[in-house]
């Protein structure tokens, strides 16, 4: 499985570093996806006949990189999915956005509505029909040359949440043309799922998973990371 980096693997879970530009999971298409690669890895490593079970407990947007966790048993899938559902999972994202936030630390709170026909998400008035509450805490780790490096701790898991909440305040994520960025960035967008902490479904011990930054970030944003 040369296309993916495995961050953790045991009899119950497997976590990988998802590359930007690759879908997390497949539907009916033929495009290569992370879950297909993980299944192929498990099938080959353990010489499994037939289909390999892989529980989808969360997803990352196609243009986003970072920690992606799967369950290897139905029991583990149910327990981890419940942690995501109840907000018990500690998630940290890093993003490079256009402009400078008004404050170095803060909370963004919105109601988001998704247009199913276009896949576009927008901020709407509180409690609007079909809208979902979205909450994220942020910290600015550095800012220079019109860009800001943000650490984001989402408290909810809405579709395109971080992308929309930042863009609605005039700070789109670099490369996110869908939500107003005018700065090219490839592959994907400058949003990285840096770490994920869950309770192991069997041992109940905290399991902290971290994905290193993609190479595409290192040279381009070196001036930000240097402080």
VENLINRA-V997838 format. One record per backbone hydrogen bond with DSSP energy under -1.0 kcal/mol. NH is the residue of the N-H (numbers start at 0). CO is the residue of the C=O. If there is no record, write none. Layout:
NH/CO
NH/CO
This chain:
3/0
6/14
7/14
9/12
13/69
14/7
15/67
16/4
17/65
20/61
21/18
33/22
34/23
36/32
37/33
38/34
39/35
40/36
41/37
42/38
43/39
44/40
45/41
47/42
54/70
63/60
64/190
65/17
66/192
67/15
69/13
70/54
71/11
76/72
77/73
78/74
79/75
80/76
81/77
82/78
83/79
84/80
85/81
87/82
89/196
91/194
92/151
93/191
94/149
95/189
96/147
97/171
98/145
105/137
107/135
109/133
111/131
112/121
114/119
118/114
121/112
123/110
127/124
130/127
131/111
133/109
135/107
136/152
137/105
138/150
139/103
140/148
141/148
143/146
146/143
147/96
148/141
149/94
150/138
151/92
152/136
154/134
155/134
160/157
163/159
164/160
165/161
166/162
167/163
168/165
169/166
170/165
173/95
174/182
175/172
176/174
178/175
179/176
180/175
188/62
189/173
190/188
191/93
192/64
193/191
194/91
195/208
196/89
197/206
199/204
203/199
206/197
208/195
210/193
216/213
220/216
224/220
225/221
226/223
